[in-house]
Amino acid sequence: MARFKKAGKKETPELNMGSMSDIIFMFLFFFMVITTMREATLKVKLTAPQATEIQKLEKKSLVANIYVGKPLSPNENTLPPGEVSVQLNDQTIKSEELVSDVRDFIGTEKESRDAQDRDKLTFSLKVDKDVQMRYVNTIKQELRKNNALKINYAASKKVEK
C-alpha cells in the first residue's frame, strides 16, 4: 500500500478578479437597458376611475400622457375655479393658454417620433375621477382638430365585491 504524506500548510490560490469587473458592468448595462424611467414628475393628484374592461397598451414608447387633476401644490397653474390643473410633460398650463399649449404639445410629440410612428401615437388622458368633463372635452376637441385621433383613457381595475 502506498503511503500518503501530509504536506505542510497549503496556500489558497488568489482569485482572479479581472473577470469580476466584466460581470458587474454586464449586469449594470442589462439593468440600464431594461429599466424605464418616469418621464414626468406628477404635479397633479390622480385617482383613476374604475373600469370593468381594461386593456394594456402594447408599446408605451408611443404614448404621450396628459394629466388632469387637483394640483398638489397651491402655486401651480390651475383652471378656473382653481381646483383643476392640466399637466403636459413636466409643466402645468394656464387656463387662458389651454388650447394653444395642447396644440403645441401635440405638434411637439408628433415631431419627436419617426415618420412611421406618428400615425401610431396614442394620447393617454390620465384624469382624476372628480374632474368635470368640460376640461376633458376641451382637450379632446383640440386633439381632434389636430388629427390626434388615438385617445386612451387611463383607469384602474374595478374590484368585484
C-alpha positions in Angstrom: 0.0 0.0 0.0 1.0 3.5 -0.7 1.6 6.0 2.0 0.1 9.5 1.9 2.1 12.3 3.3 0.5 15.3 4.7 2.2 18.3 3.2 2.6 21.4 5.3 0.3 24.3 5.0 -1.1 24.7 1.6 -1.7 28.2 0.4 -5.0 29.1 -1.2 -4.6 30.4 -4.7 -5.5 34.0 -5.3 -8.8 34.8 -7.0 -8.6 36.3 -10.4 -10.7 39.5 -10.1 -10.3 40.6 -13.7 -13.5 39.0 -15.0 -15.4 40.2 -12.0 -15.5 43.8 -13.3 -16.7 42.5 -16.7 -19.6 40.7 -14.9 -20.5 43.8 -12.9 -20.5 46.0 -16.0 -22.6 43.4 -17.8 -25.2 43.5 -15.0 -25.2 47.3 -14.9 -25.7 47.5 -18.7 -28.5 44.9 -18.5 -30.4 46.9 -15.8 -29.9 50.2 -17.6 -31.4 48.7 -20.8 -34.5 47.1 -19.2 -35.3 49.9 -16.8 -37.8 52.6 -17.9 -37.6 55.9 -16.2 -40.6 58.0 -15.3 -40.7 60.8 -17.9 -42.7 63.3 -15.9 -42.9 64.2 -12.2 -46.6 64.4 -11.3 -47.8 67.8 -10.2 -51.5 66.8 -10.1 -53.3 64.4 -7.8 -54.8 61.5 -9.7 -57.3 58.9 -8.5 -58.1 57.0 -11.6 -61.7 56.0 -12.2 -62.5 52.3 -12.1 -63.4 50.2 -15.1 -64.6 46.7 -15.7 -62.7 46.1 -19.0 -59.1 47.2 -19.2 -56.5 46.7 -21.9 -52.8 47.3 -21.5 -51.1 49.4 -24.2 -48.6 47.4 -26.3 -45.9 49.9 -26.9 -45.6 52.5 -24.1 -43.0 54.5 -26.1 -45.8 55.5 -28.5 -47.9 57.1 -25.7 -48.0 60.8 -24.8 -49.6 61.5 -21.4 -51.9 64.4 -20.5 -52.6 64.6 -16.8 -55.7 66.4 -15.4 -56.4 66.6 -11.7 -56.2 68.6 -8.5 -52.9 70.4 -8.1 -50.5 69.0 -5.5 -49.0 72.4 -4.8 -51.1 75.6 -4.3 -48.8 77.7 -6.5 -49.3 75.5 -9.6 -51.2 76.9 -12.6 -54.9 76.0 -12.4 -58.0 76.3 -14.5 -60.9 78.2 -13.0 -62.3 77.8 -10.3 -58.7 77.0 -9.2 -59.3 73.3 -8.4 -58.1 71.7 -11.7 -54.7 71.6 -13.2 -53.6 70.3 -16.6 -50.1 68.9 -16.9 -48.3 68.3 -20.2 -44.9 66.7 -19.7 -43.5 68.5 -16.7 -45.4 71.7 -16.9 -48.8 72.8 -15.7 -50.6 75.2 -18.0 -52.6 78.3 -17.5 -56.3 78.4 -18.3 -56.0 81.1 -21.0 -53.3 79.1 -22.8 -55.0 75.7 -22.6 -55.9 75.4 -26.3 -52.6 76.7 -27.6 -50.5 74.7 -25.2 -52.3 71.5 -26.0 -51.9 72.2 -29.7 -48.1 72.8 -29.2 -47.9 69.6 -27.1 -49.4 67.6 -29.9 -47.1 69.1 -32.5 -44.0 68.5 -30.3 -45.0 64.9 -29.6 -45.6 64.1 -33.3 -42.3 65.8 -34.4 -40.3 63.8 -31.8 -41.4 60.5 -33.4 -40.3 58.8 -36.5 -42.5 59.2 -39.6 -43.9 55.7 -39.4 -44.7 56.0 -35.7 -46.6 59.3 -36.0 -49.8 57.5 -37.0 -49.4 55.1 -34.1 -49.0 57.8 -31.5 -51.6 57.5 -28.7 -52.5 60.3 -26.4 -53.4 59.0 -22.9 -55.7 61.1 -20.8 -55.0 60.4 -17.1 -57.9 62.2 -15.5 -58.9 62.3 -11.8 -62.3 60.8 -11.3 -63.6 64.0 -9.7 -62.7 66.4 -12.6 -65.5 67.9 -14.5 -65.9 66.7 -18.1 -65.8 70.2 -19.6 -62.0 70.3 -19.2 -61.6 66.9 -20.8 -63.9 67.9 -23.7 -61.8 71.0 -24.4 -58.6 68.8 -24.6 -60.4 66.2 -26.7 -61.7 68.8 -29.2 -58.1 70.1 -29.6 -56.8 66.6 -30.1 -59.5 66.1 -32.8 -58.7 69.4 -34.6 -55.0 68.4 -34.8 -55.7 64.9 -36.2 -54.7 63.1 -33.0 -57.4 60.6 -33.1 -56.0 57.7 -31.0 -57.0 58.5 -27.4 -56.7 56.3 -24.4 -58.4 56.9 -21.0 -56.4 55.6 -18.1 -58.4 53.7 -15.5 -57.8 51.2 -12.7 -59.4 47.7 -12.5 -62.7 47.6 -10.7 -62.7 45.3 -7.7 -65.6 42.9 -7.8 -67.3 42.6 -4.4 
